[in-house]
Amino acid sequence: MISFSYLIKDGAKTTVLRNDVHRFGLFDVEDFLVTMQEVGFVEAGAYIDWTFKKAKEENQFRDIVFVGCKK
């Protein structure tokens, strides 16, 4: 779990936003794609670094974008 705090500045006024909490789960690429199919995605793919290059397990520490289509 990670918690973010933001300072938002609007002219001389500063607003503090706290408690933006994110719970993370770590999954490998293939498990994520299988889960997408199990919940109804008929097409699912994983791509690295916002490209159309297919993600593989060795890409686990790069930005992976999951794309799916539900019909």
Residue pairs with C-beta under 8 A, 6 or more apart in sequence:
1 21
1 22
1 23
1 24
2 21
2 22
2 24
3 18
3 19
3 20
3 21
3 22
4 20
4 21
4 22
5 16
5 17
5 18
5 19
5 20
6 16
6 17
6 20
7 14
7 15
7 16
7 17
8 14
8 15
8 16
8 17
9 15
27 35
28 57
28 60
29 46
29 55
29 56
29 57
29 59
29 60
29 64
30 57
32 46
32 66
33 44
33 45
33 46
33 66
36 44
36 66
36 68
37 44
40 70
41 68
41 69
41 70
42 69
42 70
42 71
43 68
43 69
44 66
44 67
44 68
44 69
45 54
45 66
45 67
45 68
46 54
46 55
46 64
46 65
46 66
46 67
47 53
47 54
47 55
47 64
47 65
47 67
48 54
48 55
48 59
48 62
48 63
48 64
48 65
49 62
49 63
50 63
50 65
55 62
55 64
